[in-house]
Amino acid sequence: MRRLLFLNGIRAFEAAARSGSFAAAGTELNVSAAAVSRMVHLLEQRLGIGLFERKANRLEMTAAGRAYQSGLTPIFDALASLTAQVTAPSNLRVLTIGVGPTFAMRWLIPRLGDFQKHQPDIDVRMATGGAAVPFGDDWSCGIKLGTGEWPGLLAEPLFAADLLPVCAPRLASQLRRPGDLRGPALLRVAHSPDDWPMWLKAAGLPRLTARGPEFQYYGHALQAALDGLGVAMGIRPYIDDDLAAGRLVAPFDLSVPKGMRWYLVYRSYRADQRDFTAFRRWIMRAAAAPAPRQSSARVPPG
């Protein structure tokens, strides 16, 4: 017999964990931020564990919270996808993409209108827990960062994943050389602890340790950088649009390969399916387009 505890609270927690705030979760669930906070608090009481550490200006998940969210997000995505499939008209053309939330928000969604312009009859759906979870049986394809080796999947390279520090323009004006990074907070991403050490070593600063707030996703760290909280380690293509618009600045020319690439992944039987073929052709063309240029000049390292 299934033991399901307080589904409203579970849903509120997952939305808050994924979005990074009670306010954003409330907008998604059409309730107030206070209501989300109450539901999460009740869930924590019923589970007997803390899921968030509530700090002055942000939420930070506990280890238990991170583990719970990493399992819940794909479950909710799969439920939404299954519901959509069951209720969809039989003639509806559906393309489901498994993709991480940061990639979806910072690269795919801003360009999706171009795909829809050329393929208006395809209903695109995103499973946004996708990058870090097993490939879903209902996915048409996925976008993953890695070495290109995923058993049972075909993988075609999209982008190199280059690393370079980025920050808000006001903070960038204070950074003349890499050694100036000893001052500001260096924002970290929990699942990519080697990013800063890799870049700092290449910059000739192997003894400098990144110290600053830690976030679960690149998207959260980049938002913190946009808000002036510190310097984030940017990864392409997440940062390209913000650099081009001048919202973020890369104060140094040095970029370092992460040692991985972004790949389009799919099962072999999808290769000849019409809707997937259209998406594959579009994303390969979009990925090959030159990255937007930074609107203001970077300061060379010295």
C-alpha positions as a printed Julia matrix, in Angstrom:
302×3 Matrix{Float64}:
  0.0    0.0     0.0
  1.42   3.4    -1.01
  2.2    5.86    1.79
  1.73   9.31    0.27
  2.25  12.17    2.69
  0.56  15.5     2.05
  0.69  15.79   -1.72
  0.02  19.55   -1.69
  3.07  20.03    0.52
  5.2   17.81   -1.69
  4.15  19.78   -4.76
  4.85  23.09   -2.99
  8.29  21.9    -1.89
  9.24  20.67   -5.38
  8.2   23.96   -7.0
 10.11  26.01   -4.4
 13.2   23.83   -4.68
 13.2   23.97   -8.49
 12.51  27.7    -8.75
 14.63  28.77   -5.78
 11.99  30.76   -3.89
  8.58  30.55   -2.26
  7.43  33.54   -4.31
  8.25  31.9    -7.66
  6.65  28.65   -6.5
  3.54  30.56   -5.46
  3.28  32.15   -8.9
  3.56  28.73  -10.53
  0.98  27.14   -8.22
 -1.32  30.19   -8.17
 -1.1   30.64   -4.38
  0.72  33.12   -2.17
  4.35  32.76   -1.13
  3.15  32.51    2.46
  0.89  29.59    1.54
  3.82  27.78   -0.08
  5.93  28.41    3.03
  3.2   27.0     5.3
  2.74  23.88    3.17
  6.48  23.21    3.09
  6.71  23.72    6.85
  3.86  21.23    7.42
  5.57  18.75    5.1
  8.82  19.09    7.06
  6.92  18.44   10.29
  5.24  15.35    8.87
  8.51  14.0     7.44
 10.43  14.86   10.59
 13.31  16.41    8.62
 14.33  19.86    7.46
 14.2   20.43    3.69
 15.29  24.08    3.59
 17.61  26.29    5.56
 15.79  29.62    5.58
 18.29  32.47    5.31
 17.78  36.22    5.11
 17.66  36.65    1.33
 17.42  33.14   -0.05
 16.42  29.52    0.43
 19.1   26.89    0.71
 18.23  23.22    0.6
 19.53  20.75    3.14
 21.15  17.51    1.96
 17.81  15.77    2.53
 16.04  18.48    0.55
 18.4   18.11   -2.42
 17.94  14.34   -2.43
 14.15  14.67   -2.2
 13.92  17.26   -4.97
 16.18  15.31   -7.34
 13.7   12.44   -7.19
 10.5   14.47   -7.15
 11.09  16.7   -10.19
 11.31  13.85  -12.74
  8.24  12.22  -11.14
  6.17  15.39  -11.59
  7.54  15.87  -15.12
  6.64  12.29  -16.02
  3.16  12.72  -14.52
  2.57  15.91  -16.51
  3.8   14.27  -19.7
  1.67  11.16  -19.15
 -1.42  13.28  -18.47
 -0.79  15.3   -21.61
 -0.43  12.16  -23.7
 -3.62  10.6   -22.35
 -5.68  13.74  -22.9
 -4.16  14.8   -26.24
 -6.18  14.44  -29.44
 -5.11  11.4   -31.45
 -3.86  13.56  -34.32
 -1.7   15.83  -32.12
  2.03  15.85  -32.92
  3.97  15.86  -29.65
  7.72  16.29  -29.14
  8.96  15.8   -25.55
 12.45  17.08  -24.7
 14.27  16.08  -21.51
 16.39  19.06  -20.55
 17.83  20.65  -17.42
 16.02  23.74  -16.11
 18.94  26.1   -16.67
 19.51  24.99  -20.26
 15.78  25.32  -20.9
 15.56  28.85  -19.49
 18.85  30.27  -20.75
 19.12  28.79  -24.23
 16.28  26.63  -25.49
 13.17  28.62  -24.53
 14.45  31.96  -25.93
 14.97  30.24  -29.3
 11.96  27.96  -29.32
  9.78  30.51  -31.07
 11.92  30.09  -34.18
 11.31  26.34  -34.19
  7.58  26.82  -33.63
  7.49  29.34  -36.49
  8.77  26.65  -38.86
  6.88  23.75  -37.23
  3.64  25.21  -35.82
  1.88  21.82  -35.76
  4.35  20.23  -33.33
  3.39  20.5   -29.66
  6.72  20.88  -27.8
  6.83  19.71  -24.19
  9.79  19.89  -21.84
 10.64  17.58  -18.97
 12.83  20.06  -17.13
 14.28  17.68  -14.6
 15.88  15.96  -17.53
 19.6   16.6   -17.51
 20.46  14.78  -14.29
 17.96  11.9   -14.37
 17.62   8.71  -16.44
 16.36   9.11  -19.99
 12.56   8.99  -19.92
 10.7    6.4   -21.95
  8.31   9.08  -23.16
 11.04  11.5   -24.26
 11.56  12.14  -27.95
 15.09  13.31  -27.15
 17.17  14.93  -24.45
 19.97  17.47  -24.06
 22.79  16.38  -21.76
 26.2   17.6   -20.66
 28.84  14.89  -20.56
 31.36  12.84  -22.48
 28.9   11.51  -25.05
 28.72   8.0   -23.59
 25.23   7.01  -22.49
 24.39   3.31  -22.93
 21.42   2.74  -25.22
 21.4    6.3   -26.55
 22.78   7.99  -29.65
 24.59  11.24  -28.85
 25.36  14.08  -31.27
 27.49  17.04  -30.11
 25.88  20.47  -29.94
 28.24  22.85  -28.08
 31.54  22.96  -26.3
 31.1   23.75  -22.6
 33.63  26.52  -21.97
 34.01  28.15  -18.54
 34.66  31.81  -17.8
 33.8   34.04  -14.83
 30.91  36.49  -15.25
 29.39  39.19  -13.07
 27.26  42.31  -13.13
 28.79  45.3   -15.0
 29.31  47.36  -11.82
 31.36  44.61  -10.21
 33.26  43.93  -13.44
 34.61  47.48  -13.36
 36.53  46.56  -10.2
 38.19  43.5   -11.74
 41.33  44.41  -13.71
 43.24  41.12  -13.4
 42.42  37.61  -12.16
 44.13  38.33   -8.85
 41.33  40.8    -8.08
 39.05  37.78   -7.57
 40.44  37.52   -4.04
 37.95  40.23   -3.06
 34.38  39.43   -4.21
 32.34  36.33   -3.38
 32.9   33.53   -5.9
 29.52  31.89   -6.45
 29.6   28.11   -6.63
 27.42  25.35   -8.09
 27.07  22.28   -5.89
 27.2   19.66   -8.64
 30.21  21.26  -10.38
 32.82  21.78   -7.63
 35.76  21.59  -10.05
 34.77  24.58  -12.21
 36.44  27.3   -10.16
 39.63  25.31   -9.34
 40.0   24.46  -13.05
 39.71  28.07  -14.17
 41.81  29.52  -11.33
 44.62  27.06  -12.07
 44.6   28.09  -15.74
 44.66  31.75  -14.63
 47.78  31.13  -12.52
 45.94  31.24   -9.19
 45.92  27.59   -8.06
 46.03  28.54   -4.37
 42.97  30.77   -4.49
 39.93  28.97   -3.08
 36.46  29.91   -4.25
 34.45  31.07   -1.24
 30.9   32.27   -1.57
 27.28  31.08   -1.59
 26.66  27.66   -3.13
 23.67  26.97   -5.38
 22.15  23.8    -6.76
 21.9   24.96  -10.37
 23.97  27.17  -12.67
 20.82  29.21  -13.25
 20.6   30.15   -9.59
 24.27  31.17   -9.45
 23.92  33.25  -12.61
 20.84  34.99  -11.24
 22.82  35.8    -8.09
 25.58  37.26  -10.3
 23.01  39.35  -12.18
 21.83  40.68   -8.81
 25.38  41.72   -7.88
 25.95  39.07   -5.21
 29.34  38.04   -6.6
 31.17  36.45   -9.53
 29.71  33.26  -11.01
 31.53  30.7   -13.09
 29.7   30.94  -16.37
 29.33  28.02  -18.73
 28.48  28.32  -22.4
 25.92  28.53  -23.84
 24.08  29.61  -20.64
 25.77  33.01  -20.57
 25.81  33.97  -24.26
 22.56  35.94  -24.35
 23.3   37.81  -21.11
 26.78  38.74  -22.37
 25.37  39.96  -25.67
 22.75  42.09  -23.88
 25.27  43.48  -21.39
 23.4   42.1   -18.39
 26.52  40.11  -17.5
 30.14  40.89  -18.27
 33.08  38.5   -18.61
 35.89  40.63  -17.15
 38.72  38.38  -18.43
 39.46  36.88  -21.84
 40.5   33.51  -20.42
 38.0   30.72  -21.03
 38.72  27.11  -20.12
 37.18  23.96  -21.63
 35.16  22.06  -19.03
 36.2   18.76  -20.57
 32.62  17.93  -21.57
 30.22  18.87  -24.33
 26.49  19.36  -24.72
 24.83  16.57  -26.68
 21.49  15.86  -28.29
 20.63  12.34  -27.14
 17.92  10.0   -28.38
 17.07   6.36  -28.94
 17.89   4.94  -32.36
 14.26   4.22  -33.28
 13.52   7.96  -33.14
 15.98   8.77  -35.93
 13.43   8.46  -38.74
 10.44   9.94  -36.94
  9.25  13.07  -38.7
  8.83  15.39  -35.7
 12.11  14.44  -34.08
 13.91  14.8   -37.42
 12.55  18.34  -37.76
 13.72  19.24  -34.25
 17.12  17.62  -34.75
 17.68  19.56  -37.97
 16.63  22.83  -36.27
 18.72  22.46  -33.11
 21.82  21.44  -35.04
 21.5   24.58  -37.13
 20.84  26.75  -34.06
 23.79  25.27  -32.18
 26.11  25.91  -35.13
 25.2   29.63  -35.26
 27.92  31.94  -33.91
 27.49  32.86  -30.25
 26.26  36.44  -29.69
 29.16  38.8   -29.0
 29.63  40.49  -25.66
 28.34  44.04  -25.78
 31.23  45.53  -23.78
 34.89  44.69  -24.06
 36.42  42.28  -21.61
 39.47  43.23  -19.61
 42.44  41.03  -20.59
 44.03  39.0   -17.79
 47.22  40.36  -16.37
